[in-house]
Amino acid sequence: MLNFKEIISVSLILFSIIDILGSVPIIIDLRKKSGHIQSAKATIVAGVIMVVFLFLGSKILGLFGIDVGSFAITGALIMFFIGMEMTLGIQLFKPDTDESNSSSIVPLAFPLIAGPGTMTALISLRAEFELWNILVGIILNLLFIYIVLKSSGWLEKKIGQAGFNILRKVFGIILLAIAIKLFKNALVMW
């Protein structure tokens, strides 16, 4: 049932899309504006959003008459564009930031962690991987997200902006390759 290779693949895909390390500058800025980040609250809310969409995403698509193959192709394209953003240092998707809400939920848990790219990826992953492997991948990412949120001040001092830029580009290239693979597999499924 559990497949280590699938768990690693799912974890890397979600890690690349969520890009929590690339979001550390945003997290640090939110922490400075609000005084602190509620790491546990943000992680739990993001996890609930991801799991609910993993289980109900295809039913939601069914309401609109969209098949999983078509959505998987769409997800692969979105992941491709996110990978392009990461690799080329451009911004195609602009997050909505409403400062009047709790910064632990909006924009941190949603849409920064569990945003449209993550939701699209979950539906695409559901078409490609076993459910249990996806759930383990989500949990591993949530643990990593929690650690990053808790240690964002320390990370700011140790890695620096240049280090974050390198990590972002490396995971961008990995995400581009994964997006192309998912696109090819979705075309076969379609």
N, C-alpha and C positions, 0 to 999 in steps of 0.2 A: 504494500500500500504506500508507505513512505519511500520516496526515491531520493537519495542524497543529491544526485546530479540535478534533478528537477528543482529541489529545494534551493540549491545554489543558484541555478538559473533564475528562478522566480525572485529570490532575494536580491540578486544583482540588478535585475530589471527594475524592481521597485525602488531599490537604492538609487539607481541612476535617475529615475523619474522624479522621485520625491526630492532628491538632491539636497538633503538636510545639511550637508557640509557646505554646499554652495549658498545655502540660505543663512548661514551663520551671521554674515554681516547684517541681514535683515533682522534676525533674532536679537543680535546685540543692540541694534537701533531700537527695537521694540522694548527691550529690557531697560534701556536708558530712558525712554519716554514714559513707561508705566511704572518704573521702579523695580519690578521683578517679573519673571515669567513663571506661571504655574505649570511646571513641567509635567506633572502627573495628569493634571486636568486636560492639557492640550493633547497629550499622548493618548489618553483614554478616549476622548471625543474623536480624534482622528481614526483610532482603531475601530470604533463603533461604526463610523461612516464607511470605512473600507469594507468591513465584514458585511454590513447590511447591503452595500452595493454589490459585493461579490455574490451574495445569495439571491438578491432581488433584481439585480441589474438586467438579466435576460428577460424577466417578467415585465419589467418596465419597458424594455425594447419591444416586447410582444404587443404591448398596448398601442405602440406606434406602427406596428407592422414591419419592424426592422429585424432581419435575421442576424444571428450571431456572426456569420461570415462577413457580412457587410460592415458590421460594427467593428469586427477584428481588423478589417482593412483600414477603416477610419482610425482606429486606435494605433495601428502601425504607422500611419501617416503623421498623427499627432506626436507619437514618440520620435519619429524621424525629425520633425521640426524642433522638438525640444532638444534633441541631440545636436541639431544645427546651431541652436542658440548657445548651448554649452560649449561647443567646439569653436565657433566663430566669434563668440563674445557679443552677439547681437541680441536684441529683445524683440521677439515676435508676439509673445503673450504678455499682457500687462496685468498683474494681479490687482484686484480691487482691494483697496485698503481704506476701511472706514474706522477712523480713530475713535469714534464715539462708543464702539463696542469693546468688550473685554478683549485685550490683545492676546490672551491665551486661547481664545476660540476663533475669533476673526481678527486678523487674517492668518493666525498661526496654524490652528488645527484645520481650518478650512478657509481659504483654498490653498495655503502654502504647502501643507503636508498632504491632506486628502483632497486635492483639487481635481479639476476635470481630467488632467493628464493621468493621474493615479486611477481614477474611476474607469477611464477608457482602457487603461492597461489591465485592470482587473478583469474586465469582460474579455479582452483579447487573451489574457492568460488562461481564463476559464475554458476557452476554446482549444487551448494547446496543452495544458498541464492538468494533472489530477488535483481535485479540490483540496485534499489534505496537505499536499505539498505547497499549494498556494497559501493556505492558512498558516503553515509553519513559516513560510517566507514573510508573511505579514507580521507575525509575532516577532521574528528576528529583527525586522526593520523597526518595529515599534520599540523594542528594547534599545536598539541603537539610537533611535530618535530621542528617547528619554535621556540616555546618557549624554548625547550632544546638547540637549536643552539644559540639563543640569550643569554641564561644564562649559557653557558658551563663553563665560568670562575667561576661564583658563585657556580655552582654545584660541581666543582672540590674542592672548599674549604669546602663546607658543608657536602657532602655525603661521600667523600673519597673512596678509592679503595675497602675497605672491604664492604661498603654499595652497591657499584655497583656489586660486586661479588655475594652478597646475592640476589639482584634483578634479576640478570641474571639467577641464578639457579632456583628461583621460577618460572619465566616465561618459563624457559626451560622445567620444569615438566608440566606446563599447555600446552605448545606447543606439547609435546609428546602425551598427552591425546587427544588433538584436532586432531593430525595427525592420530592417530589410528581410531578415529571416522570417519574422512574423508575417510580413506582407506576402512573401512567397508562399508560406504555408496557408494563409488565409485565401489566397487565389486558388489553391488546389481544393480547399474546402468549399469554396463558393461555387 
